[in-house]
Amino acid sequence: MAKKRETWDSRLIFVMAAVGSAVGLGNVWRFPYTCYKYGGGAFLIPFFTALFTAGVPLMILEFGLGHRMQASAPMAFKSIRKKYEWIGWFAVLVGLFVMTYYGVVMGWCFRYLAYAFNLAWGNNTETFFYNDVLHLSGGIGQIGAPVAWTLLGLFLCWLGVFFSIIKGVKSVGKVVMWTVPVPVIILLVFVIRGITLPGAMDGLSYYLTPNLKALLDWEVWLQAYGQVFFSLSIGFGVMIAYGSFLPEDSDITNNAFITCLADAGICFMAGFAVFSTLGYLAFTEGKEVADVVKSGPGLAFVTYPLIINKLHFIPQVFGVMFFLLLLTLGIDSAFSLVEAGVAGAIDKWGFNRITVNAAISFLAFGIGVLYTTHAGLYWLDIVDFYLTNYGLAIVGILECVLVGYVYGADKIREHVNRTSDIKIGIWWDLCIKVVTPIILLWMILAKLFNVSGLFAKLAGSEHSAETWRQVLFNPPYEGYPAWAQIAGGWGLLLALFAVALVITMIKQGRNNNA
């Protein structure tokens, strides 16, 4: 006899969990830089266009599918057609492999949280991060041994993830009531502190001054869709699993809008915190803001510690707050990726939650050890590029096609409208069946064929077979060798696809609760 599916204790807790999953480290270290680079304030036009034509529709799709099927991603797709279960497992596996390196980044945050108490990173923050913390080797092939302190940080991350989802939505609900509001409060403190610093207005000018000519560049629009798609935890199976735990009468559409707009708002607010302090850094060093702008780990572990050093009033407190901000932003996204896999295994085989949680955590921790080695940053970079630019986009396309054409977008729309105050119309079908899959396909092709480089080469005089070979088979991502791109990129994606097929073929347990 099937067990009754557990549900969220309240709508507030569900929204907190969904927002926590969507809002992650990328809101702080990716969106502000992307906005600055691709048109400043003008970037908000394609960003919100992407949000309402791809982000919100896909969020409604995933919440609605999970709610309609009362199942995690693999079992939800299986409910549409048995042979499509593998799509759900592929989505879940992509998320779990993202978590294998995301946990290492959080491990760095644990280390820097400890360093912040006495500003142990010193004045040469770049050398400290790359040499003293990462022990970065000279190339991706020079792997070396795991760095002990990073390994400890990774272990602490997985310990936090394990206990966050140990009781499913019950424990998740207790965690998110702290880990969602706390980073927002800290971020607000940084905004207030940032805008009071000398040079802050120059930084904000770089961030927000609109370059309307940028709107004529197709790459700006692709970047906007990429930011929206990768920022919302769509395509990992997370939101399908979360939606499956909603009570029968839940308002799907309203929840989707709240989640997406909250994520966008935090992105925008993070830009004020980041660029006001970058303006201050430029002011103190006598440089232009453009000369100190960075994104990703370089912003978090090199530039921001340098900014914190220059604060005259209790810099240690702001150091502790900053890395606590990153940890609380990251933990919700981290355990949501794992919960998608745990929910899938429980639904299919009826496993004990603690057992499957421990097994996934142990295996993912073991894989994550690679990123704690001396070449870990290189492998993290290349795996992240392929999983987020190809893996997630492939899942999104398959999801749209399967729901839009095989199952029928109108069926999900009708189900959602039965319990939602905001009724979605044919526009939603159009987004799911046409707009979103076309954009995602274009994103894949733009990366796969290095469109900008392709145009440049084809504009030249040589149109040889070698030109096409370089474009098609050796995409020049960061100069990494072809063998590394195959191993950490296409090889990994093919391996995840194969594993997804194998899991699909394993017989379903009798005591599952799907």
ZAVEXKE-921176 format. One record per residue (C-alpha): residue number from 1; residue in one letter; x, y, z. Coordinates in steps of 0.2 Angstrom, whole numbers. Example, Ala and Ser with C-alpha at 12.3 -4.5 7.8 and 13.67 -1.06 7.14 Angstrom:
ZAVEXKE-921176
REC   i aa     x     y     z
REC   1  A    62   -22    39
REC   2  S    68    -5    36
***
This chain:
ZAVEXKE-921176
REC   i aa     x     y     z
REC   1  M     0     0     0
REC   2  A     7    17    -5
REC   3  K    12    29     9
REC   4  K     3    46    10
REC   5  R    15    59     3
REC   6  E    22    71    16
REC   7  T    18    89    14
REC   8  W    25   106    18
REC   9  D    19   113    35
REC  10  S    14   129    28
REC  11  R    14   139    12
REC  12  L    27   151    19
REC  13  I    39   137    22
REC  14  F    37   131     5
REC  15  V    40   148    -3
REC  16  M    55   150     9
REC  17  A    62   133     3
REC  18  A    59   137   -15
REC  19  V    67   155   -14
REC  20  G    81   147    -4
REC  21  S    84   135   -18
REC  22  A    84   148   -31
REC  23  V    94   161   -23
REC  24  G   112   155   -22
REC  25  L   130   161   -23
REC  26  G   127   166   -41
REC  27  N   115   180   -36
REC  28  V   130   189   -27
REC  29  W   145   185   -38
REC  30  R   137   182   -56
REC  31  F   122   193   -58
REC  32  P   130   210   -54
REC  33  Y   145   207   -65
REC  34  T   133   201   -79
REC  35  C   122   216   -78
REC  36  Y   137   228   -78
REC  37  K   145   219   -93
REC  38  Y   130   218  -104
REC  39  G   122   235  -104
REC  40  G   121   241   -86
REC  41  G   103   247   -82
REC  42  A    98   242   -99
REC  43  F   101   224   -95
REC  44  L    86   224   -84
REC  45  I    75   225  -100
REC  46  P    81   208  -107
REC  47  F    82   201   -90
REC  48  F    64   204   -85
REC  49  T    59   199  -103
REC  50  A    68   182  -100
REC  51  L    60   181   -82
REC  52  F    42   182   -88
REC  53  T    44   172  -105
REC  54  A    56   158   -98
REC  55  G    59   159   -79
REC  56  V    41   160   -73
REC  57  P    33   148   -86
REC  58  L    46   135   -82
REC  59  M    44   137   -63
REC  60  I    25   135   -66
REC  61  L    29   120   -76
REC  62  E    40   112   -63
REC  63  F    29   116   -48
REC  64  G    13   111   -58
REC  65  L    21    94   -64
REC  66  G    26    89   -47
REC  67  H    10    94   -39
REC  68  R     0    85   -53
REC  69  M     9    69   -52
REC  70  Q    13    69   -34
REC  71  A    30    63   -38
REC  72  S    49    68   -39
REC  73  A    56    72   -56
REC  74  P    60    54   -62
REC  75  M    43    47   -57
REC  76  A    34    63   -64
REC  77  F    41    60   -81
REC  78  K    37    41   -80
REC  79  S    19    46   -76
REC  80  I    19    55   -93
REC  81  R    27    40  -102
REC  82  K    36    26   -94
REC  83  K    51    27  -106
REC  84  Y    54    45  -101
REC  85  E    59    42   -83
REC  86  W    77    44   -88
REC  87  I    75    62   -91
REC  88  G    70    65   -73
REC  89  W    86    55   -68
REC  90  F    97    64   -79
REC  91  A    91    81   -72
REC  92  V    93    74   -54
REC  93  L   111    68   -58
REC  94  V   116    84   -66
REC  95  G   111    93   -50
REC  96  L   120    80   -39
REC  97  F   136    83   -49
REC  98  V   134   102   -48
REC  99  M   133    98   -29
REC 100  T   150    89   -29
REC 101  Y   159   105   -33
REC 102  Y   147   117   -25
REC 103  G   151   109    -9
REC 104  V   169   113   -11
REC 105  V   165   131   -14
REC 106  M   156   131     2
REC 107  G   171   123    10
REC 108  W   181   138     5
REC 109  C   168   149    13
REC 110  F   170   139    30
REC 111  R   188   142    29
REC 112  Y   187   160    26
REC 113  L   174   162    39
REC 114  A   187   157    51
REC 115  Y   200   168    43
REC 116  A   189   183    45
REC 117  F   190   184    63
REC 118  N   208   190    62
REC 119  L   209   194    43
REC 120  A   221   180    41
REC 121  W   221   183    22
REC 122  G   233   198    24
REC 123  N   235   212    10
REC 124  N   240   200    -4
REC 125  T   223   192    -5
REC 126  E   226   185   -23
REC 127  T   242   176   -18
REC 128  F   233   170    -2
REC 129  F   218   162   -11
REC 130  Y   227   154   -25
REC 131  N   243   149   -17
REC 132  D   240   147     2
REC 133  V   222   141     1
REC 134  L   220   132   -15
REC 135  H   239   127   -18
REC 136  L   234   129   -36
REC 137  S   245   119   -48
REC 138  G   252   124   -65
REC 139  G   239   115   -75
REC 140  I   223   104   -75
REC 141  G   234    88   -77
REC 142  Q   244    92   -62
REC 143  I   231    86   -49
REC 144  G   242    83   -34
REC 145  A   235    78   -17
REC 146  P   219    84    -8
REC 147  V   221   100     2
REC 148  A   217    95    20
REC 149  W   208   111    26
REC 150  T   198   111    10
REC 151  L   193    93    13
REC 152  L   187    97    30
REC 153  G   177   111    24
REC 154  L   169   100    11
REC 155  F   165    87    25
REC 156  L   157   101    35
REC 157  C   146   106    20
REC 158  W   140    88    18
REC 159  L   137    86    36
REC 160  G   126   102    35
REC 161  V   117    95    20
REC 162  F   114    78    28
REC 163  F   105    85    43
REC 164  S    96    98    34
REC 165  I    86    85    24
REC 166  I    86    71    37
REC 167  K    68    72    40
REC 168  G    62    78    23
REC 169  V    51    94    22
REC 170  K    50    94    41
REC 171  S    68    97    44
REC 172  V    70   108    28
REC 173  G    56   119    34
REC 174  K    65   122    51
REC 175  V    82   126    42
REC 176  V    75   138    29
REC 177  M    66   149    42
REC 178  W    84   155    47
REC 179  T    94   152    31
REC 180  V    83   163    19
REC 181  P    79   178    30
REC 182  V    97   179    37
REC 183  P   107   182    21
REC 184  V    94   195    15
REC 185  I    96   205    31
REC 186  I   115   203    30
REC 187  L   114   209    12
REC 188  L   104   224    17
REC 189  V   117   228    29
REC 190  F   131   228    16
REC 191  V   120   239     4
REC 192  I   118   252    18
REC 193  R   136   251    23
REC 194  G   142   251     4
REC 195  I   132   266    -1
REC 196  T   140   277    13
REC 197  L   158   273     8
REC 198  P   168   286    -3
REC 199  G   167   281   -21
REC 200  A   151   271   -19
REC 201  M   141   282   -32
REC 202  D   155   279   -45
REC 203  G   153   260   -43
REC 204  L   134   261   -44
REC 205  S   135   272   -59
REC 206  Y   145   258   -68
REC 207  Y   132   245   -62
REC 208  L   116   255   -67
REC 209  T   120   267   -81
REC 210  P   110   260   -96
REC 211  N   119   257  -113
REC 212  L   104   255  -124
REC 213  K   114   251  -139
REC 214  A   118   234  -130
REC 215  L   100   229  -133
REC 216  L   104   227  -151
REC 217  D   117   213  -147
REC 218  W   109   196  -147
REC 219  E   122   190  -135
REC 220  V   115   202  -122
REC 221  W    98   193  -123
REC 222  L   106   176  -122
REC 223  Q   115   181  -107
REC 224  A    99   187   -99
REC 225  Y    90   171  -103
REC 226  G   105   161   -96
REC 227  Q   105   171   -80
REC 228  V    87   168   -77
REC 229  F    88   150   -81
REC 230  F   103   145   -71
REC 231  S    98   156   -56
REC 232  L    81   148   -52
REC 233  S    86   130   -49
REC 234  I    76   125   -64
REC 235  G    81   109   -73
REC 236  F    88   100   -58
REC 237  G    72    91   -53
REC 238  V    72   102   -37
REC 239  M    56   112   -40
REC 240  I    47    96   -46
REC 241  A    51    88   -30
REC 242  Y    46   103   -20
REC 243  G    30   105   -29
REC 244  S    26    87   -26
REC 245  F    25    90    -7
REC 246  L    12   104    -9
REC 247  P    -5   101    -2
REC 248  E   -19    98   -15
REC 249  D   -27   116   -15
REC 250  S   -10   125   -17
REC 251  D    -9   141   -27
REC 252  I     4   136   -40
REC 253  T     5   151   -51
REC 254  N     6   164   -36
REC 255  N    20   153   -28
REC 256  A    30   153   -45
REC 257  F    29   172   -47
REC 258  I    34   175   -29
REC 259  T    49   163   -30
REC 260  C    55   171   -47
REC 261  L    52   189   -42
REC 262  A    61   186   -25
REC 263  D    76   179   -34
REC 264  A    77   193   -46
REC 265  G    75   206   -32
REC 266  I    89   198   -22
REC 267  C   100   198   -38
REC 268  F    97   217   -40
REC 269  M   100   221   -22
REC 270  A   116   211   -22
REC 271  G   122   222   -36
REC 272  F   121   237   -25
REC 273  A   131   229   -11
REC 274  V   144   223   -24
REC 275  F   146   238   -34
REC 276  S   146   251   -20
REC 277  T   160   242   -12
REC 278  L   169   240   -29
REC 279  G   168   259   -31
REC 280  Y   176   261   -14
REC 281  L   190   249   -18
REC 282  A   193   259   -34
REC 283  F   193   275   -24
REC 284  T   205   269   -12
REC 285  E   217   262   -25
REC 286  G   216   277   -37
REC 287  K   209   266   -51
REC 288  E   194   265   -62
REC 289  V   180   254   -56
REC 290  A   182   244   -72
REC 291  D   199   239   -67
REC 292  V   193   231   -50
REC 293  V   178   222   -56
REC 294  K   178   203   -55
REC 295  S   165   189   -54
REC 296  G   164   172   -47
REC 297  P   177   165   -34
REC 298  G   189   180   -39
REC 299  L   176   192   -32
REC 300  A   172   182   -16
REC 301  F   189   176   -11
REC 302  V   201   189   -18
REC 303  T   192   206   -21
REC 304  Y   180   206    -6
REC 305  P   193   202     7
REC 306  L   203   216     0
REC 307  I   189   228     2
REC 308  I   185   221    20
REC 309  N   204   225    24
REC 310  K   201   243    19
REC 311  L   185   246    30
REC 312  H   190   257    45
REC 313  F   176   252    57
REC 314  I   178   234    64
REC 315  P   182   225    47
REC 316  Q   182   208    56
REC 317  V   164   209    59
REC 318  F   160   213    41
REC 319  G   172   199    36
REC 320  V   162   187    46
REC 321  M   146   193    40
REC 322  F   151   192    22
REC 323  F   156   174    23
REC 324  L   141   170    33
REC 325  L   131   177    19
REC 326  L   139   166     7
REC 327  L   136   150    18
REC 328  T   118   154    21
REC 329  L   115   158     3
REC 330  G   123   142    -2
REC 331  I   116   129    10
REC 332  D    98   130     4
REC 333  S   103   127   -14
REC 334  A   115   113    -9
REC 335  F   103   103     1
REC 336  S    89   106   -12
REC 337  L   100    98   -26
REC 338  V   102    83   -14
REC 339  E    84    82    -9
REC 340  A    79    80   -28
REC 341  G    89    64   -28
REC 342  V    84    58   -12
REC 343  A    65    60   -16
REC 344  G    68    51   -33
REC 345  A    76    36   -24
REC 346  I    62    35   -11
REC 347  D    49    37   -24
REC 348  K    56    23   -35
REC 349  W    62    10   -22
REC 350  G    54    15    -6
REC 351  F    71    17     3
REC 352  N    73    23    20
REC 353  R    77    42    19
REC 354  I    92    42    31
REC 355  T   100    27    21
REC 356  V    98    35     4
REC 357  N   103    52    11
REC 358  A   119    45    18
REC 359  A   123    35     3
REC 360  I   121    50    -9
REC 361  S   131    61     3
REC 362  F   145    49     4
REC 363  L   146    46   -14
REC 364  A   145    64   -19
REC 365  F   158    68    -5
REC 366  G   170    56   -13
REC 367  I   168    63   -30
REC 368  G   170    81   -23
REC 369  V   188    76   -17
REC 370  L   194    79   -34
REC 371  Y   190    98   -32
REC 372  T   200    99   -16
REC 373  T   216    94   -25
REC 374  H   229   106   -32
REC 375  A   221   106   -49
REC 376  G   203   107   -41
REC 377  L   199   124   -47
REC 378  Y   202   119   -65
REC 379  W   191   104   -64
REC 380  L   178   114   -55
REC 381  D   178   127   -69
REC 382  I   177   115   -83
REC 383  V   163   103   -75
REC 384  D   153   119   -71
REC 385  F   154   126   -88
REC 386  Y   148   110   -97
REC 387  L   134   105   -84
REC 388  T   127   122   -83
REC 389  N   128   127  -101
REC 390  Y   124   111  -109
REC 391  G   117    99   -96
REC 392  L   104   111   -89
REC 393  A    99   118  -106
REC 394  I    96   100  -113
REC 395  V    85    96   -98
REC 396  G    75   112  -101
REC 397  I    72   108  -119
REC 398  L    67    90  -115
REC 399  E    56    96  -101
REC 400  C    47   108  -113
REC 401  V    45    96  -127
REC 402  L    39    82  -116
REC 403  V    26    92  -106
REC 404  G    21   104  -121
REC 405  Y    19    91  -135
REC 406  V    18    73  -127
REC 407  Y     8    76  -111
REC 408  G     0    92  -117
REC 409  A     4   110  -110
REC 410  D   -15   113  -109
REC 411  K   -17    99   -96
REC 412  I    -4   106   -84
REC 413  R   -12   123   -87
REC 414  E   -29   117   -83
REC 415  H   -23   109   -67
REC 416  V   -13   124   -61
REC 417  N   -28   136   -65
REC 418  R   -40   125   -54
REC 419  T   -31   131   -38
REC 420  S   -22   147   -43
REC 421  D   -29   165   -41
REC 422  I   -19   170   -56
REC 423  K   -25   161   -71
REC 424  I   -12   157   -85
REC 425  G   -18   157  -103
REC 426  I   -12   152  -120
REC 427  W     3   163  -118
REC 428  W    10   150  -106
REC 429  D     8   136  -119
REC 430  L    17   147  -132
REC 431  C    31   150  -120
REC 432  I    33   132  -115
REC 433  K    31   125  -133
REC 434  V    40   138  -143
REC 435  V    49   152  -135
REC 436  T    58   144  -121
REC 437  P    64   128  -131
REC 438  I    70   139  -145
REC 439  I    80   151  -134
REC 440  L    88   136  -125
REC 441  L    92   128  -141
REC 442  W   100   144  -147
REC 443  M   110   145  -131
REC 444  I   117   127  -133
REC 445  L   122   131  -151
REC 446  A   129   148  -147
REC 447  K   141   139  -135
REC 448  L   144   123  -144
REC 449  F   149   132  -160
REC 450  N   157   147  -152
REC 451  V   146   158  -163
REC 452  S   156   174  -160
REC 453  G   172   165  -165
REC 454  L   163   156  -180
REC 455  F   157   172  -187
REC 456  A   175   180  -186
REC 457  K   183   165  -194
REC 458  L   170   164  -208
REC 459  A   172   182  -211
REC 460  G   190   179  -215
REC 461  S   198   172  -231
REC 462  E   200   154  -226
REC 463  H   185   143  -226
REC 464  S   195   127  -224
REC 465  A   190   110  -216
REC 466  E   202   114  -202
REC 467  T   192   130  -198
REC 468  W   176   120  -196
REC 469  R   186   106  -186
REC 470  Q   192   119  -174
REC 471  V   175   127  -172
REC 472  L   165   110  -171
REC 473  F   177    99  -161
REC 474  N   189   110  -151
REC 475  P   178   124  -143
REC 476  P   191   135  -135
REC 477  Y   185   136  -117
REC 478  E   198   145  -107
REC 479  G   212   136  -116
REC 480  Y   209   119  -108
REC 481  P   216   104  -118
REC 482  A   204    94  -128
REC 483  W   206    78  -117
REC 484  A   201    88  -101
REC 485  Q   185    95  -110
REC 486  I   181    77  -115
REC 487  A   184    70   -98
REC 488  G   176    84   -88
REC 489  G   163    89  -101
REC 490  W   156    78  -115
REC 491  G   162    62  -107
REC 492  L   154    67   -90
REC 493  L   137    72   -99
REC 494  L   137    55  -108
REC 495  A   141    46   -92
REC 496  L   126    54   -83
REC 497  F   115    50   -98
REC 498  A   121    32   -97
REC 499  V   118    31   -78
REC 500  A   101    38   -80
REC 501  L    96    25   -92
REC 502  V   103    11   -81
REC 503  I    93    18   -66
REC 504  T    78    18   -77
REC 505  M    79     0   -81
REC 506  I    81    -5   -63
REC 507  K    65   -13   -57
REC 508  Q    54    -1   -46
REC 509  G    52    -6   -28
REC 510  R    35   -12   -21
REC 511  N    34    -1    -6
REC 512  N    37    15   -15
REC 513  N    26    30   -11
REC 514  A    25    37   -29
***
